[in-house]
Amino acid sequence: MKIIEKSFLEERQHQIVELLKKKKRFTVKELSQVFNISGATIRSDLKDLAEQGKLIRTHGGAMYNQESGAEFPFNLRKTRRKRIKEEITVITNSLEVSYKLALLPNLQVISLGGRVRRESLSLVDAQIDPLVPESIGKAFMGALGLSLDQGLTDVNPSEITVKQSIARRSRVIIALVDSTKWDKVSYGTFVPTGQIHTIISDQNAPENMVTEIEKRGIKVIQVPTYFKDNR
């Protein structure tokens, strides 16, 4: 997704919210006619806005979320933010991540045990299933390769086993993959393409592959980068 396309997307979604504020409810067909775009694109916009809490999805459309525009007293907002932070639990097999997050207040950190893999400073080869909760909200997962056919891949069998165990229990899988990993396949798959919800990458990701991934309903977020890919 190009920067200019992203700005159009944000402006369109802003206009959708403004329309819902006035009319309270719209169907996908109505919004598709207003913006002269496909129903699939509108449904993708509505999904994004619903995740942000700005609207409520209805059968065939959406309605404005009255609570999204409500102003809460400062003390109440502060209390809510504090409670949310206290409810965050981080599960990781990375020694570096465990150490850094353990220094932060209001975070519960679960470090998976096992053998230390020096190359990545990660813990592997443990019977981790009993340590992992049955339901994980969001899994942020790095990979050595991302391809349309193989999904997220890694080179080390022990790392793959750990990541598969985490992925099986995660409701949302967010891939952290820089542009050098796109269209690459490593030793084995730990998350198939169809199970990825969001990919966070840089602006050098190949446009044709970004387009194809988005067609499959996977959200791609590209952040600014300060190096040029000379591949």
Secondary structure, DSSP 4 states (H G I P E B T S, - for coil): --HHHHHHHHHHHHHHHHHHHHHSEEEHHHHHHHHT--HHHHHHHHHHHHHTTSEEEETTEEEE-GGGGPPPPHHHHHHHHHHHHHT-EEEE-BHHHHHHHHTSTT-EEEE--SEEETTTTEEESS--GGGS-S-EEEEEEE-SEEETTTEEEES-HHHHHHHHHHHHHEEEEEEE--GGGBT---SEEEE-GGG--EEEEETTS-HHHHHHHHHTT-EEEEE--SS----
